[in-house]
Amino acid sequence: MARGTTGAPRNTPDPDVPANGGDIRTAQAPDTQERGPGYQESRPGSPQTAPGQGRRGRPGVASRLIAFICGRRTKWVVVAFWLLVVVALGSLAGKLQGAEKNDASSYLPSSAESTQELNEQAAFQSKNYNPALVVYVREGGVTAADIAKAQADARYFATLPAVAGRVAPPIISGDHKAIETVVGSDLGYNSDISGFITTVQNAATKDAGGLSVYVGGPAASANDELKIFKGIDSTLLYAALAVVIVLLLLTYRSPVLWLLPIISAGVALTVAQAVIYLLTQHANLTVNGQSGGILVVLVLGASTDYALLLVARYREELRRHQDRHQAMAVALRRAGPAIIASGLTVIIGMLCLMAAESNDISGLGPVAAIGVGVGLIAMITLLPALLVVCGRWVFWPIKPRYGSPEPTSRGVWARVGNAISRRPRGVWVVTALLLAAF
């Protein structure tokens, strides 16, 4: 074989794959196991030029990119690149939840009266001002000892770092059955509100002498919300993973293959979270708990969808090509445009949310678009490289062997596809009319 030509055989000449279907450049003949019945040597000066190449026989950008992703050596470069990206950005992904803004203004429209009131209120007190209300109750009526305790507790509350002296004197109810103390605190949503409430609760209940003690107010409400939503991201992640894994197992019928899409989707999620965190710090991007939770489900769902398209086409090509590198090159060229079109459609749709007035909806747009974009890139680069690295065994126990019959050529969906292929114009016209009517 002439130096500078590919070592990937051309078992089945394909008009959409350049002659150098991989990055293999060797003076030695390819391994005999990689040669198919239709193997042909590439000779310099051949007048044939595959589509996607330039006038002088040079492959186009898309062809070179596909050859790089699926190449015998460069596939390892792709995997190493994503590994380095995860190592470099992994720590930033974990900081995204701490960068979330979950106050009322991060959800409401900027034109809403309540948002304007919150902004005007900042001139009088901190935006993080969250008072706690401590109420002492004795059904038979509070005693002088109860009042003394409430006053002593108030003095103690004033010494807490988050309070800084902002404690109102205890107030006795009209029926003398309760005492209320307002304890101011400068604690934001991401501060240690739980620790503050626990400290107040423990101090108020200590030596209560039969008093019933209740802690409420904005600080206590925020603490309850934190308890409810604590771990919601991990819960969403595990639930989404469980659903995706079950679907992949049912679709692929392989105990191994599902790992590669999940690994690729996990890498995409980590990188997307890191990119979004950097934008919150340097581009004033607002992220709240809602958009952060949706990001997890969206990236896993969209990435898995793209993986299904690619793997299905790759499995078909493995039956037509003995060399898995060339099979992936054909699969990526054929399925890639559909995957990219699908991803771009979702990205554009998500960016349309930026036109919404509510901050929680408008902020979701770029967050979701970034997640889908990173997932799209990972599924057309990292996943193909991993599949080629692993080889055919990853499809065990039903490995697509070279020359074996294609199982999708029969069945209900095969008949539907054949019917559509006979009258494609009539099908899309009728479909478009039905969609327009609906």
N, C-alpha and C positions, 0 to 999 in steps of 0.2 A: 504494500500500500504506500502511496506517495506521502512523504512527510507534509504535514499541514492539513491532512484530511482527517475526517472523524473516524474513530474506531467503532462507532455505533452503527450496526448493520442497517441496511434499508430492506428489511424483510418484505415490507409492503410499501411500495412507493406512495408517498402521500403528498398531494399538491400543496398542502398548507405547512409542511415542515421543511425547513431549509436542509440542504444536503449535509450540513454539519450539525445534526440534531443533538450534539452534546459538545462538551469542551475537550473531548479526548483528542489529543494530538500525539501520535506515536508513530515510530517507524516500523513497529512490529505489527504483525497481523493480529486482529482481535482474537480473543479466546474462542475456540471452536464451539463452546457451549452457547456463545452469544450469536452465532451465525444461524440465520433462518434459511429456509429453502430459497427465498428470493434474494439472498445476499448478493450485492454487486459491489465491486470495488470502485472507488472514486478516482478518477484520473485527472490530472491537471490538464487544463485546456479544453475540458468538456464544454461543448456549446450550450448544454442545457442549463438553465437558470431557474431555480425553484421560485415560486411566488413568495413575496416577502423579502426578496433580495434586491439589491440595487442593479443597475444596468451592467455593472462590471462583475456581477456575481457575488457581491458582498451582501451578507444578510442584513435585514432591517433591524431597527432598534428592538422591536418586540421579539424577533427571532433570536437575537443575541441575548436578550434578557432571559428568555425561556431556556436557551442553551446553558446559560450560567446557572440557573436554578436547578436544572436537571442533570448537569454535567457530572461526570464520574468523580472529578476532584472538587469542582466548585460547589457541589452540594454540601460538602463539609464546611466550606466558607460561609454559606448561608446559615447553617445551623450554628456555627460559632458566632456569627454576627448577632443573632437573636439572643444567644446565651450571654454575650457581653452586654447587650442592651438591658436584659433583665437584671444582671448583676449590678449594673450602674444605676438603674432607676428603681430597683425593687424597694429600696428604703423610702423613696419619695411616695410610692403608691400607698404605703401604710400611713402617711401623714394626711391623706386626703380627707378622712373623716374629721380630723382635728381642724381642718380648714373650712368646714361647712358653716354656713350662717343660717341659723334656724329661728331668728327672731321674726316678729310679725312683718317687718318691713321687707324681709327677703322673700315673702310669699305674696304680699299685697301689691297692687299697682302703685306706682309712684304718685299717680294723680288722686288716689283714694284719700278721703278726709282723715281716716285713721292713720295712714302713713304720714300725712302732713302733721298731724297732731304729735306723733312720735318724734318727728324731726324738730318741731317747735319745743317739745318737752325737753330736748337735750340741752336747751339754754338754761334750764333750771336744775336739772339733775342728770346724772350719768345714764347713758342708755342701758347700762348693766345693773341699774338699781332694781333689786328684787327683794322687797321686804318680806319678812316672815312674821306671821301673827301667832303669838303664843297665848293660849286661852286656858285658864285654870277654872275648873268647875267643881263646886260642892253643892249638892242638892239641898242640903239643910242650911245653906248660907255660908259665905266665907267668913273666916275668923280673923282676928288681928294677927295671929301667927301666919295665916295664909297670905295676908297682905305683906307682912314682913318678908316672907319668902319670895314673893313676886318682885319686891323691890330689890332684894339681894340678887336675884337672878338677873334683873335688868342691869344692875351695876356690872355683873360678870359678863353679860352679853356685850356691853359697851367696850370691853377690853379685847374682844375678838378682832383679829387683823382685818377681816372682811367687813366688819361693822364700823370701826373707827369712830365710836362714840355716838352713832346715829340711832339712839334708842329713846323712844318716847316713854314718859313715866307711866306706870301701870294705871289702868282705868277700871273702876269698879262698875259693874252693870247696875241698872236701876233697881233690880230685884235683889241685889246683893248675893247673887248666886254664882257670879263669874267675875273673873279678872282678865283683862286683855292687855298684852304688851306688844307694841309694834317694834320689831327689830329690823332696822335697815341693813342692807348688805349690798356691796358692789361686786356682784358675781355674774359673769356672762354665762351663756349657755354651755360653753366648753370648760368652765371652771369647776372646781370641786364643790358643787352645790350639795351633793350627797353627803360629803364630809361635814359641811356646815350645818345641814339640817340634823344630822346625827348628833353633833356636838350640842346644839340647842335642845334637842329632845332629851338627851341624857342629863343635861344640867337642870332642865325644868322638872323632870320626873324624880330626880334625886331628893330624898327626904321629903317627899310630897305629903306624907302624913294623911293619906286617904283622898287627896285631891286628884281629880281626873284631869289629865293634861293633854291638850291637842295642839298640834303645830300645823298651821295652814298658811294661806296667802300665796302670792306669786312664786316665792322661792320654793315652797313646799310643792306647789303644782308643777313647777319645772322639774323638781326632783322626781315626782311621780312619772312624768313623761319620760324622763331619762331611763327610769327603771323599765317602763313598758317597751321602749324602743331600743334598749340596750341589746346589742347583738343582732339587731334586725338585719344588718348587712350580711353577717355570717349565716343567718338563717335563710335569707334569700339565696345566698350563694350555694349552700348545701342543697336546698330544695330544687333550685334550677339544675344543679349538677345531677341530682338523682333522676330528674325527669329526662334530661338529655342523655344520660348514660343508658337508661332503659330504652329510649327510642333508638339509640345507636346499636344496642344489642339486638333489638328486634329487626332493625334494618340490615345490619351487616352479618348477623348470625355468627359472629366471631368473638371469642372471649379476649382477644388481643387488640384487634383493629381499632376499637373505640378509644383506646388510650391516646392515639396520635391526634385525633381532632380535639380531645379534651386538653391535652398538653398544649396544643397550638392556641386554643381558645383561652386557656389560663395565662399563657404568655401575653396574648393580646390584651386581656383584661388588666394585667399588671402594668403594662406599658401605657395603656390608655389612662389609668388612674394616675400614673406619674406625670403624664403630659398635662392632664387636667389640673393637677395640683400646682404645677409650675405656672400655668395660666392664671390660677387664682392668686398667685403671689406676684406675678409680673404683668398681667394683662387685665386685672380687675374683673376676672370671671367669677360670677357668683354661683356657688354650689350649695345646695341644701340637702337635707336627709332624703327628700323625695327623689331628686335627680340622681343622687348617689346610689340609691336602691335600684332605680330603674336601669342605671348604667350596667349593673351586674347582670341582670336578666337579659338585657338587650344584647350585650356583647356575646354572651354565651349562646343565646338563641340564634342570632344572625350568623355568627361564626360557624355554628354547627350546620346551619342551612347551606352555607357555601361549601362546607366540607362534604356534605352529601352529594352535591352536584359533581364536585371534582373526583371524589373516590369512585362514584358510579361510572364515570367516563374512563377513568384510569383502569378500572377492572375490565371494561370492555376492550381497551387497547392492549392489555396484557395477553388477551387471547389471540390478538392479531400480530403482536410483535414479541419476538423472543427476548430482545433487549429491553429491560424495564426502563432504561433511561430514555430510549426513543418512545416507548409507550407513554411515559409521563409527558414528554414534549408534545406529542400529538394531543393527549388529553387536556393539557393546559392550554394549548392553542385553541382547541375546539370549545372547551367549557369556560375558559377564561373570560371571553367577552360577555357571556351571559352572567357570570358572577360579578364582573365589574359593573355591568349595567344595573344589576339588582342592587348592589351596594351604593352606587351613586344615586339611584332613585330614593333609597331610604335616607341617605345623607341630605339630599336636597329637601326631602319632606321634613326632616327634623329641623333643618335650618329655617323652614317656614314658621316654626313655632316662635322664632324671635320677634315676629310681628305681634304677638300676644301682649296685652297690657299687664297681665299678672306677672310678677317677677318670677314666680315659681315655674310658670309655663315657658316664659321667654328664656329663662336660664337653662331650662332643660334642653332647648334646641342645640346649642353648641356642644353641650356635654354629650348628648346622644350621638351627634354627628361625629365627634372625635372618636367615641367608642366604636361605632360602626366602621369608620375609616381605618382605624388601627386593626380591627378584626379582619377587614377585607384584605389589607396588605399582608397580614400574617397568614391568611388562608391561601393566598396565591404565591407565597414565597416559602414560608417555613414548613407548612404542611406538605407540599410537593417534595421538598428536600427530605423530610423525614420518611415519607413513603418510599422514596427511591433508596434511601439508606437502608431501610429495613428489608426491602425485597418482597418477594411473593409470599413468604412464609407468614407474613402478618395477617393474611386473609384466612389462615387456618381456622377450621378444618376444610373449607371449600376453597382451595387455592385455584385461581384462574390460570390454567396451564396453556401454554402456547399451542394453538391449533385446536383447542377444545371448542365444542359448539357453544354458541352464545345462548344462555337460558332465557334471556329477555326477548328472544325472537318468537316466542310462543306465549299464549296466555291472553287474558282479557285486554290488558293494556297494549299488547302488541297488535291486536286486531283494531283497537281504537286508533293507534298510531298509523297503521296502514290505511285505514279509512280516511284519516285526515290528509295523509300524503297524496291520496288520489285526487282530492278536491280541496287543496289548501286555500284557494281564493274564496270559494264559497263558504268555507268554515269560518274564516276570519271576518267576512262580511256579515254573516248571520250572527256571529258572536258579538261583533261591534254594535249591531242594531239592538240586540237583546240587552247589552250593557247600557246603551244609551236610553232604552226604554225604562230600565230599572232605575 
